[in-house]
Amino acid sequence: MNPLDDQLDRLFRSAAQSSAGHPVSAPFYGLETRVMAAWLAGQSVETGFWDMTLLVRGLIVAGLIMAVSFWPVLKSTQNSTEGAANPFAEYLQLTDSTISSDDAP
Amino acid sequence: MTDAEVAECLARGREGDEKAILELFHYMYPHVAKLVQANLPARESAEDLVQQVCIKVMAHLNQFSGKVPFLHWVSRIAVNTCLNQIRHEKRRPEVRLADLSEEEAKVVAHLATSRGELDASDHVASKELVDKLLGALRPADRLLMRLMYLEGRQMDEIAGLTGWNRSLIKVRAFRARAQLRRRYNLLMKENR
């Protein structure tokens, strides 16, 4: 092994023993309160998110019900407007048939 | 606290039991403090970081799925928070022999002249010397060296904590170790 690597390893081993013996102090003043506040905020965000999801789902279902219930009305309106789309259609058809019958020998 | 006890605390917490959440906090706090202190030498910012990690954990407690042990999940949040924090730190300049304290210089001299392990009385100076040497590395490399050599964590564990894959860890470790060796060599040359 490279002597430098050996020295570095010994240095790290010694430093690791210092880190291992480092005592952990108690939570500092006010941390508990802040942590609890964060948890409560997380809870409310969660609830808010759930409410939003519920609202979106409700809107989708309401939209579907509206579409289904308006479908027959829309269909009938579309049919009537197709007929009325060209008001001269019937007149032109009648004229055409008259002309063709006049030309007949 | 066992996994079952953690799960019970979480269930109680979901029902709004604040005592259960406090129990969880007191369970994870020493672990978080130790991780943060190990990865960030400056104590003042370590306190801020402990608070940041604890708040992050508590705010996202509902996202804990229970697929991994609770402390692993907490560790990952702690390590990522430390990594984000130390990314903003600048690299310190090269370590010179003149910058070392008397105890640290004694450690360097001991390492150069003796093949034996360092005395228990040298542990603190060794830690400070290591901190100085690591300070010159890039933040991610510094974190990796700490996890590997000071905390003695295995590759899989580091991958779990940092989210890095094994090959990235190997490459980073090799590069960081080479840089450390080069810096340490400079110190040794000055020591002669």
Interface residues (C-beta under 8 A of the other chain):
Chain A: N2 L4 D5 D6 Q7 L8 R10 L11 F12 R13 S14 A15 A16 Q17 S18 S19 G21 H22 V24 S25 P27 F28 L31 E32 R34 V35 M36 A38 W39 A41 G42 Q43 V45 E46
Chain B: G13 G16 E18 I21 L22 F25 H26 Y29 P30 A33 K34 Q37 A38 E47 V50 Q51 C54 I55 K56 M58 A59 H60 L61 N62 V107 L111 A112 R115 E117 L118 A120 D122 H123 V124 S126 K127 L129 V130 Y149 L150 E151 G152 R177 L180 R181 Y184 N185 M188
